[in-house]
Amino acid sequence: MDWKNDPELRALWEDFVGSLPDRRKKLLAATDPNEMQIIAHNLAGVAETYGFPNLSKTAAELDDFLALELQKIRLGKIPHLISRSSETSLVSSRGSRTRSPRARI
């Protein structure tokens, strides 16, 4: 793309470059890993489009890292969920066993 000679493309390029400080602030201020990943993912795609391959690569690496970390977090919850599920079924089965015959009347 001819960012230098096409006035419309040049304006888009300048808007993107102008948005970089705000994107950086949002990324640094984000406390939710999901939000961080969305910002990094979007930046990785758009940076390449506007001719910033190094920025795109760095943002893509951050996106990949966060995706793996989020996957670990989600996978780490599985034993807890299984345990909770087992406890719930155990309570249900105990409850049905402890009912007195009078409860059926």
N, C-alpha and C positions, 0 to 999 in steps of 0.2 A: 504494500500500500504506500502511496505517496503522501506521507504525513506532512511533508514540508511544503509541497506545492499546491495541494488541494485545500482551499480555505475551510471547507466543511470538515474534512478529516483533521486538519490542523486544530480546529476549534474543539473537536472531540478529544484529540490527544491532549490538548492543554487542560481540558476539564478533568481528564483522568489524572494527569500529573498533579493538578491542583487538589484532587481528592485524596492523594496519598497520605498527607499528614493526618487527616481525619480518620482514614482507614487504620492507620497505625495506632492512633489514640484509642479507637474502638477495640482493636485487637488487644492492646495492653490493658484496657479497662475491663475487658470481659472476664467474668468470674465463672461462667458456665462453659465447660468444655465443648458442649454442643454448639454454642454461639461462636466460640473461637474457631471451631472447625468450619462452620459456615462461612465466616469471614475469610479464613485462609483458602478455602476451596474457591470461593468467588474471585479472590485476588489472584490465585494461580491461573485461572482461566483468562481473566481480562488482561492481566499483565502481559501474557504471551501475545494476545491480540494487538496490544498497543506497542509491541516491540521491546519488551523488557524481559528477555528470556531468563536472566539470572534471578530477577525478582520472582518470576513465575516458578522457577525451579525451587527456590527457597520456600515459597508459599505452599507449593505442592508437597514438599517434604514435611512441612508443619501439618498440613492437612492429613497426610498419611500417618504421621506419628499420633495425632489426636484421634484418628479413626481407630488405630490399634489400642490406644489407651481406653477409649470409650468401650471398645469390644471387651477388653479385660474387665472393666468395671461391670459391664452387663453380665459377663460370664461369672464373675465373682459373686453375683447375687443369686445364682442358681442354687447352690447348696442351702442358702437361707430360705429360699422359696420352697425348696423340696422339704426342708425341715418343718417349715410352717405348714405346708400342705399335710405332712405326716401327722403333725400335732393336731391339726383340725380334724383329720379323719379319725384319729385315735379318740379325741374328745367325743366326736359323734358316735363312734362305736361304743364307747363307755357309757355315754348317755342312754343309748338304747338298751344296754344290758342292765343298767341300774334301775330302770323303770319297774315299778311294782306292778303286779298283776291287776291291782285295783285301778291303775291308770287306764286300762283298756276298757273298763266298764262304762 
